[in-house]
Amino acid sequence: MTNPLDRKKLAVLGAGKIGGILLRAFLDQKLVSASHAVATVRHAERAEALGKQMGIRVSTDNRAAAHGADVILLAVKPMQMADVLDEIRSEITPKTLVVSTAASVPTKFIEQHLADNVPVVRAMPNTPCAVGCGMTGIASGKHAGAPHLELARAMFGAVGRVVVVDEKHMDAVTGLSASGTAFVYVILESLAEGGVKMGLPREIATLLAAQTMQGAARMVLETGDHPAQLKDGVTTPAGCTIDGILELEDGKVRVTLIKAVVKATERAKELMFDEA
């Protein structure tokens, strides 16, 4: 498969949590070479340490990093977006693809702060991109055509699965798959605690819980069956599983998880309006 970033310069502005994860993954997957990647962080000490760690040029100067870049990955906090866009505006042309991972920031806002006709793609990846098992939702802006969307799809496809959605659904993607990893960790931890309660060593209980969750997820992805159908396949009449499910229903686990996604989605809509 042709590498979409071959010989292209990638600038990651804001190589913090998700920006750093993606940059490391892109370098590890050989999607971009160290000689064609640059990044920025807010503090000089961090820039020096990260540069040595990754073997690339890292600075605190967004404008310098953006200069000559073919693809700019904006991984800054939502409330910092306007300042960063104003800072790099002179370095961006319609030949530059701008990809933003900032929650709640619409492509229209980014386009308005840049020159005319700059292609913008909005993306929402999650942290499992670090192990090549990420989930990313992407949506195109007004000036992003099919080639731009395919480039973004290829970038994030190198670190997991990608789904293209209408931009109106991006906050829900944030609430479900980006925030959802934390919800899953709570569930995983709780399952493991249940095993510990019943006498299992913690390491074994955690392994059992993690592999069980991974296996269940793969069953959904690879069979295409509805989760309810797969659940019924485990739940034998008068067996132990149905007793456990009754406890889950009594504890309102289902409605609590739905509400968690709703709350996270609602919060995602507000982030760019927080004070920096």
Sequence and secondary structure as in RCSB ss.txt:
>XXXX:A:sequence
MTNPLDRKKLAVLGAGKIGGILLRAFLDQKLVSASHAVATVRHAERAEALGKQMGIRVSTDNRAAAHGADVILLA
VKPMQMADVLDEIRSEITPKTLVVSTAASVPTKFIEQHLADNVPVVRAMPNTPCAVGCGMTGIASGKHAGAPHLE
LARAMFGAVGRVVVVDEKHMDAVTGLSASGTAFVYVILESLAEGGVKMGLPREIATLLAAQTMQGAARMVLETGD
HPAQLKDGVTTPAGCTIDGILELEDGKVRVTLIKAVVKATERAKELMFDEA
>XXXX:A:secstr
   TTTT  EEEE  SHHHHHHHHHHHHTTSS GGGEEEE S HHHHHHHHHHHTSEEES HHHHHTT SEEEE 
S GGGHHHHHHHHGGG  TTSEEEE  TT  HHHHHHTS TT  EEEEE  GGGGGT EEEEEEE TT  HHHHH
HHHHHHHTTEEEEE  GGGHHHHIIIIITHHHHHHHHHHHHHHHHHHTT  HHHHHHHHHHHHHHHHHHHHHH  
 HHHHHHHH  TTSHHHHHHHHHHHTTHHHHHHHHHHHHHHHHTTGGGS  
